[in-house]
C-alpha cells in the first residue's frame, strides 16, 4: 500500500472501521440527495446539514486514522 503523507500505517481493523464510516457516509449522502428533491424541504438548511455531516464524517475518519500532521 502506498504511503500517505502525514498518516501512520493503519491496522486492518482501522481500515475496516474507516471503510464502514465511509459506507455510512454514502448512505447519509443518498438520504440528503433524496431530501433535496422534495419541494417542501428548506434547501438552505439542507445544504448546511449536508456540509456539517460531511465534516462530521471527515472528523470520524480522522479520529480513527489519527493523522500526525495538520
C-alpha positions in Angstrom: 0.0 0.0 0.0 1.4 3.4 -0.9 2.3 5.8 1.9 0.1 8.7 2.6 2.0 11.8 3.8 1.1 12.5 7.4 -0.6 9.2 8.1 0.8 6.3 10.0 0.4 2.6 9.0 -3.2 1.6 9.6 -4.2 -1.8 11.0 -6.6 -4.0 9.2 -9.2 -3.2 11.9 -8.7 0.6 11.5 -9.0 0.3 7.7 -12.3 -1.7 8.2 -13.6 1.0 10.5 -12.8 3.7 8.1 -14.4 1.8 5.3 -17.5 1.4 7.5 -17.6 5.1 8.2 -17.3 5.9 4.5 -20.1 3.4 3.7 -22.4 5.1 6.3 -21.5 8.4 4.8 -22.6 7.2 1.4 -26.0 6.2 2.9 -26.4 9.6 4.6 -25.4 11.3 1.3 -28.1 9.4 -0.6 -30.7 10.4 2.0 -29.6 14.1 1.7 -29.9 13.7 -2.1 -33.4 12.3 -1.7 -34.4 15.2 0.6 -33.1 17.7 -2.0 -35.7 16.5 -4.4 -38.6 17.3 -2.1 -40.2 20.8 -2.7 -41.2 21.3 1.0 -37.7 20.8 2.4 -35.8 24.0 3.2 -32.9 23.7 0.8 -30.8 26.3 2.8 -30.9 24.2 6.0 -30.4 21.0 4.0 -27.2 22.5 2.5 -26.0 23.4 5.9 -26.8 19.9 7.2 -25.0 18.3 4.2 -21.9 20.4 4.9 -21.9 19.7 8.6 -22.5 16.0 8.1 -19.6 15.8 5.5 -17.4 17.5 8.1 -18.6 15.0 10.8 -17.7 12.0 8.7 -14.3 13.5 7.9 -13.7 14.1 11.6 -14.8 10.5 12.3 -12.2 9.1 9.8 -9.6 11.4 11.3 -10.5 10.1 14.8 -9.8 6.6 13.6 -6.7 7.3 11.4 -5.1 9.8 13.8 -3.0 11.7 11.2 0.2 13.2 12.5 0.0 16.5 10.6 -2.2 19.5 10.4 
